[in-house]
Amino acid sequence: MPPMRRVVDGRRGSLVGAAALAVVLAACGSSAISSTSTSTSTTGRATTTTTADQGSAATSSTSIVAVVRSARWASNVSVQVSGSSITVSSDGLPSTTYWTRPADYALPDAGVMVPTAATAHVGTDPTVAKSVSLTFPGVPVWSATTTATSLGSIGIMVSGATLFNPYEGNASTVALSSNFTVTDSSGVSASFVDRCNGHPTPQGEYHYHGIPNCITDKVDGSTGPSHLIGIAFDGYPIYGDRDAHGSLVQPSQLDSCNGIYSATPEFPHGIYHYVLPDATDARSSITCYHGVVDRTLAQIAAGAAACGALPVTGYLTAATRPPRRTSALTTQGAST
């Protein structure tokens, strides 16, 4: 594993804000995404309380360090652990370890933010490498309150590319439900979103808006349980749409952030994690974080506003671990 230059902030709350802040700043023109910053308080104003999960609550202290180190990261991804912090670095490209993206995409015409078939054209894939280095808490802290995910990157996947929330740049159009295909005069066709549920921004940042089937096909197989395929900015793991026994997880089983406390192959005793269901509506990706976030997000809001993006709407405070659900998702051990 190649050495990496990094700065680790020992306070868990600041890590989330630091990672997200760097992504917003990169969206303003930087070619690199770095998660280094100074520490800040984890106390702030809270947003909407999520009540979909029911049951008893207790303090959460599940470490994700060992699991993250052994996840099926592509060769363009490096993972470094320092104390209770995890730094994941990549070139931002979706590795061909999992899938080779198409040569062409349906790209927006000049001046168009969110294209349709009438305002797009076939163009060569504009994806370019963008250095990504994100630091996460090794022991995520669940909160009873949630913070909305912003536009732009909200997590990193094992392929080396990032995950976005469900929406396009206008913060209202759901990418997967608005997919389309265009054909040019020479008969070449291209889709807005590819079959891995991802596409590049006009600036060349490839990202996913939903479950990356090209990854889960190889990591999980066609009927197996879902394994860790990414990490959200609050440190909680991201999984595909099957539970620890290989059964499909329905959106109705998840909380408003697409999260659930249940067993997984890597965490047979259960952990709160996000699920990317096989959906094309707004449930296709994560719309809020259920992990502790700190005041660094104020800087994100300012940076996002300067870029013309939707700012983050609030902060999280430390609370208890997510309540357990009494369902098949939390019973017995997990298969591998």
Sequence and secondary structure as in RCSB ss.txt:
>XXXX:A:sequence
MPPMRRVVDGRRGSLVGAAALAVVLAACGSSAISSTSTSTSTTGRATTTTTADQGSAATSSTSIVAVVRSARWAS
NVSVQVSGSSITVSSDGLPSTTYWTRPADYALPDAGVMVPTAATAHVGTDPTVAKSVSLTFPGVPVWSATTTATS
LGSIGIMVSGATLFNPYEGNASTVALSSNFTVTDSSGVSASFVDRCNGHPTPQGEYHYHGIPNCITDKVDGSTGP
SHLIGIAFDGYPIYGDRDAHGSLVQPSQLDSCNGIYSATPEFPHGIYHYVLPDATDARSSITCYHGVVDRTLAQI
AAGAAACGALPVTGYLTAATRPPRRTSALTTQGAST
>XXXX:A:secstr
         S HHHHHHHHHHHHHHHHTT SEEE       S   B  B  S  S         HHHHHHS   T
TEEEEEETTEEEEEE SS  TTT    SEEEEE TT SS  GGGEEEEE      EEEEEEESS  EEEEEEE  
SSEEEEETTS EEE SB TTSSSBTGGG  EEE TTS EEESS TTSEEE TTS EEESS  HHHHHHHTTTTS 
  EEEEETTS EEE SB TTS B  GGGS TTSEEEE  SS TT EEEEE  S SSGGGS  EEEE   TTHHHH
HHHHHHHT      B           SGGGSS    
